[in-house]
C-alpha cells in the first residue's frame, strides 16, 4: 500500500475518426507519483482498450496514495484462425520506382538459358541473372548504419531483431490519418515485437500519389520515442517513408535506428491481418558496408 499510487483526473479523449470521450474523477493505477502526462495517457488508453485515439487532455490531475485496483493492459485480442503465410513485399521488377529520385532496377541475363545449351548434358539448361539497383528498392530494411556511420550494418545487425519476431499490426487504414502520434500506438503491446503500422497507403503503390510528400502517412517523433521507451524490436510501415519527408531531421529514423531498432518501409498486403497472433520475418543479405537492402518481408499468421 505504501508504494501504491493512483492518478485522479478529469480527461477528454478525442478520436481521429471523429467523436470524443470525457470523464470526471477517473482514477487509474500508476507506477509512481512522478509519471508524466504522456505516459499517463498511454496507460489510460491501454486500460480502456481504446483505438484511433488522437489526443488525450488532462485536467485537475492529482496523485493519490492508495492501493492498486488491478488495471488491465487493454491490448487487442488475437484474431484469425489457422496458420498461413502472408507476403508483405512488393515484387522487384525492371524500372520500378520506389522512391522518387532514385533509379529503378535493371534486371538482365548474365547467362541466358539459350546460351547455356551445350555447357551441360542434353536437356539441361541454367539461367544466371544480373541486377543493378540501389539498396532502397521495393520493400527494404534499414539498419543503424543507414543513419549512423558507426552503426551496425547489414552484416552486423542481429538476426533476432529481424526474423521470427512476434508482431502486432496497428490498424489505421480508413481513418485518414497522416501524422501517426503516440496515442495511436498506446493500445498495443509492443515490447519485444515487430510493430507493423498499417495505414492503407500501399493502395497507391506504383502511382505518382504514392510518393506524395504532402499526403503520405508518417510516424511522428513522439511516437517513435514511445516505441523505443516501450521496447519495440522492429518497426515497419506501408508508406513511402517512416518520416515526414518535409522534415530534414528525419526524427523517426534517427530515434529508432539510434536505439538499434530496424525499420522496414514500403510494406504491402496487410489488409485482413489480425492485430496479434503473428510472427514477422524480414532478413536482408549480410552485406558489409551497407545499411539498407531489399527484403522478402512476410508474416506467419496463427504461429503462436
Secondary structure, 3 states (H helix, E strand, C coil): CCCCEEEEEEEEEEECCCCEEEEEEEEEEECCCCCCHHHHHHHHHHHHCCCCEEEEEEEEEEEECCCCCCCCCCCCCCCCCCCEEEECCCCCCCCCCCCCCCCCCEEEEEECCHHHCCCCCCCCCCCEEEEECCCCCCCEEECHHHCCCCCCCCCCCCHHHCCCEEEEEEECCCCCCCEECHHHHCCCCCCCCEEEEECCHHHHCCCHHHHCCCCCCEECHHHHHHHHHCCCCEEEECCCCCCCCCCCCCHHHHHHHHCCCEEEECCCCCCCCCCCCEEEECCCCCCCCCCEEECCCEEEECCC
